[in-house]
């Protein structure tokens, strides 16, 4: 294979992956390709060769959630866990670890209790069915210091972006903040809303539009 030293993300069949990786220095990023019926073999192979894995990205159509759970139970990334794989199942996962970021692209299985218990610094969950009223509950629990004490940024899809003030910020005192410039010029970001926690820390909340609707971006625990 040509230019094999340029491979940084691996999304290859396991045989080809082994040939490539065996000639390289240890990777700090591993793109795990889930193969039906061979997930245990693949995970054990990774564990033997890479004691420290910085990032895991699971991708693919209709990936069994038991395979995802097996990965989570056996490999803990030091920095980031990302799942964009789709699944027809809506089973709850056990997600433990001290990594910095978690990104879930298909989050129909995520409940409001699940979302409140994510304690990672950077959390992105898309495709959830969490309602505006449940987002209101999450923010109220943050105000009372009951959740997201370590979270710096939360991004989550909005089921209803039109009635944000009347639902997500219902009965929550807020101030109008300064607008921010989105990185993608095709997106728009509405002016921010500032809410305060009982200890005085601030949460800056913005609404962003995207290809699949509106998203809430929350910057927690700002002084």
C-alpha positions as CSV (number, residue, x, y, z in Angstrom):
1,X,0.0,0.0,0.0
2,X,1.3,3.5,-0.8
3,X,1.5,6.4,1.6
4,X,0.6,4.1,4.5
5,X,2.3,6.4,7.0
6,X,-0.5,8.9,6.2
7,X,-3.1,6.7,7.7
8,X,-4.3,8.3,10.9
9,X,-7.9,7.2,11.1
10,X,-8.4,3.6,10.4
11,X,-11.7,2.5,8.8
12,X,-10.4,-0.6,7.0
13,X,-11.2,-4.3,7.1
14,X,-9.4,-6.0,10.0
15,X,-6.8,-7.8,7.8
16,X,-5.8,-4.7,6.0
17,X,-5.8,-2.7,9.3
18,X,-3.4,-5.2,10.8
19,X,-1.0,-5.0,7.9
20,X,-1.0,-1.2,8.1
21,X,-0.7,-0.8,11.8
22,X,2.0,-3.4,12.3
23,X,4.4,-1.2,10.3
24,X,3.6,2.1,12.2
25,X,4.5,3.6,15.5
26,X,1.7,3.4,18.1
27,X,-1.3,5.5,17.1
28,X,-2.9,8.1,19.3
29,X,-6.1,7.8,17.3
30,X,-7.9,4.6,16.5
31,X,-10.9,4.4,14.3
32,X,-12.5,1.1,15.3
33,X,-14.2,-0.8,12.6
34,X,-16.9,-3.1,14.0
35,X,-17.1,-6.4,12.2
36,X,-20.1,-8.7,12.7
37,X,-19.1,-11.6,14.9
38,X,-15.5,-10.5,15.3
39,X,-15.8,-7.6,17.7
40,X,-14.1,-9.4,20.6
41,X,-11.2,-10.4,18.4
42,X,-10.8,-6.9,17.2
43,X,-10.9,-5.3,20.6
44,X,-8.4,-7.8,22.1
45,X,-6.1,-7.0,19.2
46,X,-6.3,-3.3,19.9
47,X,-5.7,-3.7,23.7
48,X,-2.6,-5.8,23.1
49,X,-1.0,-3.3,20.9
50,X,-2.3,0.1,22.1
51,X,-2.4,0.4,25.9
52,X,-3.4,4.0,25.6
53,X,-6.0,5.0,23.0
54,X,-6.7,8.7,22.7
55,X,-9.9,8.6,20.6
56,X,-12.4,6.0,19.5
57,X,-14.8,6.6,16.7
58,X,-17.5,4.0,16.0
59,X,-19.2,4.2,12.6
60,X,-21.3,2.1,10.4
61,X,-24.9,1.1,9.5
62,X,-27.0,-0.6,12.1
63,X,-24.2,-1.4,14.5
64,X,-25.4,-3.7,17.3
65,X,-25.5,-1.9,20.6
66,X,-24.1,-4.9,22.4
67,X,-20.9,-4.4,20.3
68,X,-20.7,-0.7,21.2
69,X,-21.1,-1.7,24.9
70,X,-18.4,-4.3,24.6
71,X,-16.0,-1.6,23.3
72,X,-17.0,0.8,26.1
73,X,-16.4,-1.9,28.7
74,X,-13.0,-2.9,27.4
75,X,-11.4,0.3,25.9
76,X,-11.4,3.6,27.7
77,X,-10.1,6.5,25.5
78,X,-8.0,9.1,27.2
79,X,-9.6,12.0,25.2
80,X,-12.6,11.4,23.1
81,X,-15.4,8.9,22.4
82,X,-17.5,9.4,19.3
83,X,-20.3,7.4,17.8
84,X,-21.9,8.2,14.6
85,X,-23.1,4.6,13.9
86,X,-26.8,4.1,13.5
87,X,-28.7,1.4,15.3
88,X,-32.2,0.1,15.3
89,X,-32.0,-0.6,19.0
90,X,-32.7,1.9,21.8
91,X,-30.9,0.3,24.7
92,X,-29.2,2.3,27.5
93,X,-25.4,2.2,27.6
94,X,-23.0,2.3,30.5
95,X,-20.6,5.1,29.6
96,X,-17.9,5.4,32.2
97,X,-14.5,7.0,32.1
98,X,-12.7,10.3,32.6
99,X,-12.2,11.2,28.9
100,X,-12.6,14.8,27.8
101,X,-15.3,14.5,25.0
102,X,-18.2,12.4,24.1
103,X,-20.1,12.9,20.8
104,X,-23.2,10.8,20.0
105,X,-24.6,11.3,16.5
106,X,-27.7,9.0,16.9
107,X,-29.0,9.6,20.3
108,X,-32.6,8.4,20.2
109,X,-31.8,6.1,23.2
110,X,-30.7,9.0,25.4
111,X,-33.1,9.9,28.2
112,X,-33.2,13.1,30.2
113,X,-31.7,11.2,33.2
114,X,-28.9,10.0,31.0
115,X,-28.2,13.5,29.7
116,X,-28.1,14.9,33.2
117,X,-25.6,12.3,34.3
118,X,-23.0,12.9,31.6
119,X,-20.1,14.4,33.6
120,X,-17.7,14.8,30.7
121,X,-16.2,18.3,30.0
122,X,-17.5,18.4,26.4
123,X,-20.8,16.7,25.5
124,X,-22.4,16.6,22.1
125,X,-25.6,14.5,21.6
126,X,-27.7,14.7,18.5
127,X,-30.9,12.9,17.4
128,X,-32.4,12.7,20.9
129,X,-36.1,12.9,21.7
130,X,-35.5,15.1,24.7
131,X,-38.2,17.8,24.8
132,X,-37.9,21.5,25.5
133,X,-39.5,20.9,28.9
134,X,-36.8,18.3,29.8
135,X,-34.1,20.7,28.7
136,X,-35.7,23.2,31.1
137,X,-35.4,20.5,33.9
138,X,-31.7,20.0,33.0
139,X,-31.0,23.7,33.3
140,X,-32.8,24.0,36.6
141,X,-30.8,21.1,38.0
142,X,-27.6,22.8,36.8
143,X,-28.7,26.0,38.6
144,X,-29.2,24.0,41.8
145,X,-25.8,22.3,41.3
146,X,-27.3,18.9,40.8
147,X,-25.8,18.1,37.4
148,X,-23.0,19.0,34.9
149,X,-20.7,20.3,37.6
150,X,-17.7,19.4,35.4
151,X,-19.2,20.1,32.0
152,X,-17.8,23.1,30.1
153,X,-19.9,22.7,26.9
154,X,-23.1,20.9,26.1
155,X,-24.6,20.8,22.6
156,X,-27.9,19.0,22.0
157,X,-30.6,19.1,19.4
158,X,-33.7,21.1,20.0
159,X,-37.1,19.5,19.3
160,X,-38.7,22.9,19.1
161,X,-36.5,25.9,18.3
162,X,-39.4,28.3,17.8
163,X,-40.7,28.3,21.4
164,X,-37.3,28.4,23.2
165,X,-38.0,31.2,25.6
166,X,-41.4,29.9,26.7
167,X,-40.3,26.4,27.3
168,X,-36.6,25.8,27.8
169,X,-36.2,29.0,29.8
170,X,-39.6,28.9,31.5
171,X,-39.4,30.2,35.1
172,X,-35.6,30.7,34.8
173,X,-34.2,34.3,35.2
174,X,-32.0,35.2,32.3
175,X,-30.2,38.1,30.7
176,X,-29.7,38.8,27.0
177,X,-26.1,38.2,26.1
178,X,-23.8,39.1,23.2
179,X,-24.1,37.3,19.9
180,X,-21.2,35.1,18.7
181,X,-20.0,34.5,15.1
182,X,-20.5,30.9,14.0
183,X,-17.5,29.1,12.5
184,X,-19.6,27.9,9.6
185,X,-20.9,31.0,7.6
186,X,-23.9,28.9,6.5
187,X,-25.2,28.7,10.0
188,X,-26.8,31.4,12.2
189,X,-26.5,31.8,15.9
190,X,-29.1,33.7,17.9
191,X,-28.0,36.2,20.6
192,X,-27.0,34.4,23.8
193,X,-29.0,34.1,27.0
194,X,-27.1,34.2,30.4
195,X,-28.4,32.3,33.4
196,X,-26.6,31.9,36.8
197,X,-26.0,29.0,39.1
198,X,-26.7,29.4,42.8
199,X,-23.0,29.9,43.4
200,X,-22.7,32.7,40.9
201,X,-21.3,30.8,37.9
202,X,-22.8,31.6,34.5
203,X,-24.2,29.4,31.7
204,X,-24.1,31.1,28.3
205,X,-26.8,29.6,26.0
206,X,-27.0,30.0,22.2
207,X,-29.3,28.6,19.6
208,X,-27.7,27.5,16.3
209,X,-29.4,26.3,13.1
210,X,-28.0,23.3,11.3
211,X,-28.8,20.9,8.4
212,X,-31.1,18.8,10.7
213,X,-32.8,21.7,12.7
214,X,-31.9,23.8,15.7
215,X,-29.3,23.0,18.3
216,X,-28.8,24.4,21.8
217,X,-25.2,25.2,22.7
218,X,-24.6,25.7,26.4
219,X,-21.3,27.0,27.9
220,X,-21.5,25.9,31.6
221,X,-19.6,27.1,34.6
222,X,-18.2,30.4,33.4
223,X,-16.9,32.8,36.0
